[in-house]
Amino acid sequence: MTCYFCILTVVAVLFSGCAMAETQQQKEKCFVKPPQMGMFEGESKTLGSGVAYSWVKLDNEGNPSSIGVNFTESALEGHPEGRTVEYTLSLPEEAASTAYNHIGIDWNPHGHEPQGIYDKPHFDVHFYMITPEERDKITATGEDCKNLSKMPASEYIPEGYVPTPGGVPRMGAHWIDPKAPEFNGQPFNETFIYGFYNGEMVFVEPMVTIAFLETKPEVTKELKLPKCYPTSSYYPTSYSLSYSETNKEYTLALEGLTLR
C-alpha cells in the first residue's frame, strides 16, 4: 500500500508540473509585446539663446508618422553675427526606419544666394539621408563638381523642381521649385528645397525666415514628390511649421510619413 501511495504521489506531482509548464507556455504564447507609440526625443543642443531637439512620432502600429525638430522661442536670438553656423542633431533610435540619418540647422544671419530672394536672416533645416562622414566627402570643388551636376533619373526628380548652379560643400546641389512664391513676386517666408549629389537625393530642406517665425505661424503644405526614391523607407508627403503658446516652442516637421 505504501509503495502504491508513493507511485500515486509522484504521478500527481508530474502531472501538476506538466500542467504548470503548459500554462506558462500558453501565457508566453499569448503575450505579445505592444508596439512602441508616441513621441520620442533625440539629441538636444543649445541653439542661439535657446534649445533645439530632434524627435520622431510613431503611430499605434509602431511606424513613424512624422519627424522633426523643436526649438524654444529664445532660439531666435543670441546667434553669432556675420557668419553662418551649423547645429547638428542626431535622431532618436526610433527614427531608424525613416529615410533620415541626422538633422542640420544652419543659421544664416544675412541669408544667402540668390540675392533678392533668400538674402534674409533665416534657418535652413536639412534632413540628411547620408551620414556626416559621407557629407565630409562632398567638397564641391575640382573633380567633385561632376557629382554636383550629375542629373538624377527623371523618376527621382520631385515634380517641377530644377537644379540651381553649382553646389555647397558637405551638402550637394540644391533643387528649387520655380513656382514657389519667392520666385513669383512674393516675399520669401518659407520654402522647401531638395538636395542631390551624384544623381541621388541626399537631403530635404525646409527654409524659414526669422521674421516669419516671429509671426508664430500655423502652416501645413503638401510636398511635390518624386515618383521613386533611392531606397525603401518612410518619406514625408507634407511639412508643417507651428508654434505652441503653452511650451513656447516652434515645431518644424515632416509629416505624413509613408513607406515608399
LINRATA-V413229 format. One record per pair of residues at least 6 apart in sequence whose C-alpha atoms are under 7 Angstrom apart, sorted by the first residue. I is the first residue (numbers start at 1). GAP is how many residues later the second one is. If there is no record, write none. Layout:
BEGIN
i=I gap=GAP
i=I gap=GAP
END
This chain:
BEGIN
i=35 gap=25
i=35 gap=26
i=35 gap=27
i=36 gap=22
i=36 gap=26
i=37 gap=21
i=37 gap=22
i=37 gap=23
i=37 gap=25
i=38 gap=19
i=38 gap=20
i=38 gap=21
i=39 gap=16
i=39 gap=17
i=39 gap=18
i=39 gap=19
i=40 gap=15
i=40 gap=16
i=40 gap=17
i=40 gap=52
i=41 gap=12
i=41 gap=13
i=41 gap=14
i=41 gap=15
i=41 gap=51
i=42 gap=11
i=42 gap=12
i=42 gap=13
i=42 gap=48
i=42 gap=49
i=42 gap=50
i=43 gap=10
i=43 gap=11
i=43 gap=46
i=43 gap=47
i=43 gap=48
i=44 gap=7
i=44 gap=8
i=44 gap=9
i=44 gap=10
i=44 gap=45
i=45 gap=6
i=45 gap=7
i=45 gap=8
i=46 gap=6
i=47 gap=28
i=48 gap=27
i=48 gap=28
i=48 gap=29
i=48 gap=30
i=48 gap=31
i=49 gap=25
i=49 gap=26
i=49 gap=28
i=49 gap=29
i=50 gap=22
i=50 gap=23
i=50 gap=24
i=50 gap=25
i=51 gap=20
i=51 gap=21
i=51 gap=24
i=52 gap=17
i=52 gap=18
i=52 gap=19
i=52 gap=20
i=53 gap=16
i=53 gap=17
i=53 gap=18
i=54 gap=14
i=54 gap=15
i=54 gap=16
i=54 gap=35
i=54 gap=37
i=55 gap=12
i=55 gap=13
i=55 gap=14
i=55 gap=36
i=55 gap=37
i=56 gap=8
i=56 gap=10
i=56 gap=11
i=56 gap=12
i=56 gap=39
i=57 gap=7
i=57 gap=8
i=57 gap=9
i=57 gap=10
i=58 gap=6
i=58 gap=7
i=59 gap=6
i=64 gap=31
i=64 gap=34
i=64 gap=193
i=65 gap=190
i=65 gap=191
i=65 gap=192
i=66 gap=187
i=66 gap=188
i=66 gap=189
i=66 gap=190
i=66 gap=191
i=67 gap=186
i=67 gap=187
i=67 gap=188
i=68 gap=184
i=68 gap=185
i=68 gap=186
i=69 gap=182
i=69 gap=183
i=69 gap=184
i=70 gap=179
i=70 gap=180
i=70 gap=181
i=70 gap=182
i=71 gap=178
i=71 gap=179
i=71 gap=180
i=72 gap=176
i=72 gap=177
i=72 gap=178
i=73 gap=175
i=73 gap=176
i=73 gap=177
i=76 gap=134
i=81 gap=28
i=82 gap=27
i=83 gap=26
i=84 gap=22
i=84 gap=23
i=84 gap=24
i=84 gap=25
i=85 gap=21
i=85 gap=22
i=86 gap=18
i=86 gap=19
i=86 gap=20
i=86 gap=21
i=87 gap=17
i=87 gap=18
i=87 gap=19
i=88 gap=15
i=88 gap=16
i=88 gap=17
i=89 gap=13
i=89 gap=14
i=89 gap=15
i=90 gap=12
i=90 gap=13
i=91 gap=10
i=91 gap=11
i=97 gap=136
i=97 gap=137
i=98 gap=135
i=98 gap=136
i=98 gap=137
i=99 gap=30
i=99 gap=134
i=99 gap=135
i=99 gap=136
i=100 gap=27
i=100 gap=28
i=100 gap=29
i=101 gap=27
i=101 gap=28
i=101 gap=29
i=101 gap=30
i=102 gap=25
i=102 gap=26
i=103 gap=22
i=103 gap=23
i=103 gap=24
i=103 gap=25
i=104 gap=21
i=104 gap=22
i=104 gap=23
i=105 gap=18
i=105 gap=19
i=105 gap=20
i=105 gap=21
i=106 gap=17
i=106 gap=18
i=106 gap=19
i=107 gap=15
i=107 gap=16
i=107 gap=17
i=108 gap=13
i=108 gap=14
i=108 gap=15
i=109 gap=12
i=109 gap=13
i=110 gap=9
i=110 gap=10
i=110 gap=11
i=111 gap=7
i=111 gap=8
i=111 gap=9
i=111 gap=10
i=111 gap=11
i=112 gap=6
i=112 gap=7
i=113 gap=6
i=117 gap=65
i=117 gap=71
i=118 gap=70
i=120 gap=89
i=121 gap=88
i=121 gap=89
i=122 gap=86
i=122 gap=87
i=122 gap=88
i=123 gap=84
i=123 gap=85
i=123 gap=86
i=124 gap=81
i=124 gap=82
i=124 gap=83
i=124 gap=84
i=125 gap=80
i=125 gap=81
i=125 gap=82
i=126 gap=77
i=126 gap=78
i=126 gap=79
i=126 gap=80
i=127 gap=76
i=127 gap=77
i=127 gap=78
i=128 gap=74
i=128 gap=75
i=128 gap=76
i=129 gap=73
i=129 gap=74
i=130 gap=72
i=135 gap=35
i=135 gap=36
i=136 gap=34
i=137 gap=33
i=138 gap=31
i=138 gap=32
i=138 gap=33
i=138 gap=34
i=139 gap=30
i=139 gap=31
i=140 gap=8
i=140 gap=27
i=140 gap=28
i=140 gap=29
i=147 gap=50
i=147 gap=51
i=148 gap=18
i=148 gap=19
i=148 gap=24
i=148 gap=25
i=148 gap=49
i=148 gap=50
i=150 gap=48
i=150 gap=49
i=151 gap=48
i=152 gap=47
i=152 gap=48
i=155 gap=71
i=155 gap=72
i=155 gap=73
i=156 gap=70
i=156 gap=71
i=156 gap=72
i=156 gap=73
i=157 gap=69
i=158 gap=66
i=158 gap=67
i=158 gap=68
i=159 gap=65
i=159 gap=66
i=159 gap=67
i=160 gap=17
i=161 gap=14
i=161 gap=15
i=161 gap=16
i=161 gap=17
i=162 gap=13
i=162 gap=14
i=162 gap=15
i=163 gap=11
i=163 gap=12
i=163 gap=13
i=164 gap=10
i=164 gap=11
i=166 gap=7
i=167 gap=6
i=167 gap=7
i=172 gap=23
i=172 gap=24
i=172 gap=25
i=173 gap=22
i=173 gap=23
i=173 gap=24
i=174 gap=19
i=174 gap=20
i=174 gap=21
i=174 gap=22
i=175 gap=18
i=175 gap=19
i=175 gap=20
i=176 gap=17
i=176 gap=18
i=182 gap=6
i=189 gap=19
i=189 gap=20
i=189 gap=23
i=190 gap=17
i=190 gap=18
i=190 gap=19
i=191 gap=15
i=191 gap=16
i=191 gap=17
i=192 gap=13
i=192 gap=14
i=192 gap=15
i=193 gap=11
i=193 gap=12
i=193 gap=13
i=194 gap=9
i=194 gap=10
i=194 gap=11
i=195 gap=6
i=195 gap=7
i=195 gap=8
i=195 gap=9
i=196 gap=6
i=200 gap=30
i=216 gap=26
i=216 gap=27
i=217 gap=24
i=217 gap=25
i=217 gap=26
i=218 gap=23
i=218 gap=24
i=218 gap=25
i=219 gap=21
i=219 gap=22
i=219 gap=23
i=220 gap=18
i=220 gap=19
i=220 gap=20
i=220 gap=21
i=221 gap=17
i=221 gap=18
i=221 gap=19
i=222 gap=15
i=222 gap=16
i=222 gap=17
i=223 gap=14
i=223 gap=15
i=232 gap=27
i=232 gap=28
i=233 gap=26
i=233 gap=27
i=234 gap=23
i=234 gap=24
i=234 gap=25
i=234 gap=26
i=235 gap=22
i=235 gap=23
i=235 gap=24
i=235 gap=25
i=236 gap=18
i=236 gap=19
i=236 gap=20
i=236 gap=21
i=236 gap=22
i=237 gap=18
i=237 gap=19
i=237 gap=20
i=238 gap=16
i=238 gap=17
i=238 gap=18
i=239 gap=14
i=239 gap=15
i=239 gap=16
i=240 gap=12
i=240 gap=13
i=240 gap=14
i=241 gap=10
i=241 gap=11
i=241 gap=12
i=242 gap=8
i=242 gap=9
i=242 gap=10
i=243 gap=6
i=243 gap=7
i=243 gap=8
i=244 gap=6
END
